[in-house]
Amino acid sequence: MRLILAPCWLVLLLSAGTFAQGEEESDQAPPKFSVQTYSTLFEFRVLDDRGVTVRGLTEDRILVSEEGKVRPVTLFEEREAASISLAILVDIGSSANETQIRDSKQAIHELVHLLDPEDEVLIGVYHKDVEFLSKLTQDRLELVEAINNITPGARSGKWQKLATLFANTGHTGYAVDMSLLKLKRASGELKVVLILSAGAGSIGEATEEHLRQAQTRVFLVSWKNRLGEAFNLWGDRMGRNNLMKNLGGVPFSGYMILEQVQALADAMKSYYLMAYVPADLEQSIDERAVEISVPTQPGFRVYKVRSVEPSEERY
C-alpha cells in the first residue's frame, strides 16, 4: 500500500505548492503589451523630372500634410518587391497607329526581359473586346510569342474616336476588369496592371473600386493622338488625371517609353511605405486630402496610393 500511496501524497504536495505559487503570482500586476496600429498607411513612388525612380529617400526628406497641415510620420520604409504579377494591356483600337503599336511591342519585350525570372506576366489586347494572348506565366518564350501577335485593330471614324475620348466608362475599364479576374490567383507580392493606350481614361468608378479591393497598382503609358491634341486632351487627359489622383497610378509618356523601360521596371518594384498620425481618427481616410512631397526637390513627383485599411491587419 505504501508503494501506491506515496506517489499520491507527492502529487498532492506538489499541487498544493503550485496552487500557493499561483495565488502569490495573482497578486502581481498583469503584463502590459503595447501595440501600434497604422490607420493611414500609404504606398508611394517618387519619380524625378526625367521619369526616373528616386531611391534612397529618408524620413526627414519627405513632408506629409493633411488638409494643408503638416502631420507627424509614424512609419517610413523603402521596399523592393520580391516578385510581381503583371497584366499588360495594349489598346489596339482606333486611337493607336502602327508606329505606336511597334514601339509598344518593343517596350514590352524589353520590360519582360528586365523583370526577374520569378515575376509572372499576362499579355492582352483590347478594342471593343479584350483578348489575352498569353496566360499569366513566367515563360519568356510564351510571352515573346504573345508580343509578336500584337497587331493594330480596325480603324474607326473621327466621331467614334471623339466619343471614346469623352466616355466615362468603356473599353479600357472592361479590359482592366478582365485582367483583374486573371490576376485573382496570382502569386506575386505586388499586382500591377500596365495600360498602353492613347485614350485610357475610360475607367469608371466600379473599376476603380475593383482595383482598390484587389490591391492592384496601375501604370499608364499614354500616347498622344491627333484628335486629343486638337481638344488639348493628350489621350484623354482628364481621364488620366483621374487615374493618377484616385489610384496612385504612375504615368509614362508613350513617345519616350523606349528610353524609359528601365525606369518603368524600377517603379513597379521599388516603393516607399509610410504611415502618419491623422488629425481626426474618426474621419474616413477617403475624405482626407493627404499630400506627400519632397520639399528640397520640387521637381520630384510623388504618386501615392492607400495601401490597406486598418481592419485588414496587414501589419
Sequence and secondary structure as in RCSB ss.txt:
>XXXX:A:sequence
MRLILAPCWLVLLLSAGTFAQGEEESDQAPPKFSVQTYSTLFEFRVLDDRGVTVRGLTEDRILVSEEGKVRPVTL
FEEREAASISLAILVDIGSSANETQIRDSKQAIHELVHLLDPEDEVLIGVYHKDVEFLSKLTQDRLELVEAINNI
TPGARSGKWQKLATLFANTGHTGYAVDMSLLKLKRASGELKVVLILSAGAGSIGEATEEHLRQAQTRVFLVSWKN
RLGEAFNLWGDRMGRNNLMKNLGGVPFSGYMILEQVQALADAMKSYYLMAYVPADLEQSIDERAVEISVPTQPGF
RVYKVRSVEPSEERY
>XXXX:A:secstr
 HHHHHHHHHHHHHHHHHHHHHHHHHTS          SSEEEEEEE TTS B     GGG EEEETTEE  EEE
EEEEE S EEEEEEEE STT  HHHHHHHHHHHHHHHHHS TT EEEEEEESSSEEESS SBS HHHHHHHHHT 
       HHHHHHHHH SSSHHHHHHHHHHHHHTT  SSEEEEEEEESSTT   HHHHHHHHHTTEEEEEEE   
HHHHHTT TTTHHHHHHHHHHH  EEEEGGGGGGSHHHHHHHHHEEEEEEE  S TTS GGG  EEEE TT TT 
EEEEEEEE GGG   
